[in-house]
Amino acid sequence: MRDLHFSGDDLYILAGPTMVLNGDIRVFKWPFARATISANREPVRFETVLTESVSLPHGHGTNRAEAICALPLAIAGRTPHWLVLYDAPGMDRQDGEYTVFGDLLRHD
């Protein structure tokens, strides 16, 4: 797990290898997770209702999705969007020494 974000009662999970490991990175949706988590009294819970929302681009040693957040509608417009930021950005995500590009993903 790389990051978590609630949108209403749904939990979005940014999942993939951690640290310097390489591999697929995906966003999963756990519908109605807020109530389930609040009611849970077990130290570990295995959940089977996760759905894959999107697979994210990644490279070997670069462009590992690290954070996800919802953009305020004042910035995103009428359609909700996620902002995804990456650690170890590749040259394709850089513009000079101080500018790094993330991704905007539309979500419902």
C-alpha positions, 0 to 999 in steps of 0.5 A: 500500500502506497497511499489511501484516500477517502471519497465520501464513504469509499476508500481508494487505495494506491497499491504497488511495491514499496521502497525501491521495488519495481512492479505494477501500481494500481488504484483500487476502490473499496466501496462503502469502506468507512462504515465497514472500518468503523464497525470492525473490531478485528486486528486484521480484516481481509476484504474481497469487494475491492475493484480495480479503478486504474493501472498507473504508468511506472518505470524501472527505478523511476515513476513510482506513484507515491501519493493520490489526492482529490483536487478541489472542484475549484481547480478540477472543474465540474468533473472530479479528478485525482492528482497522482504524484510520483517519487523518483520521477523520470526525465519524462516527468521533469522540466528543468531542475524544479518542475515535476509533473504528476497525472490527473485522473478523472474519477466518479 
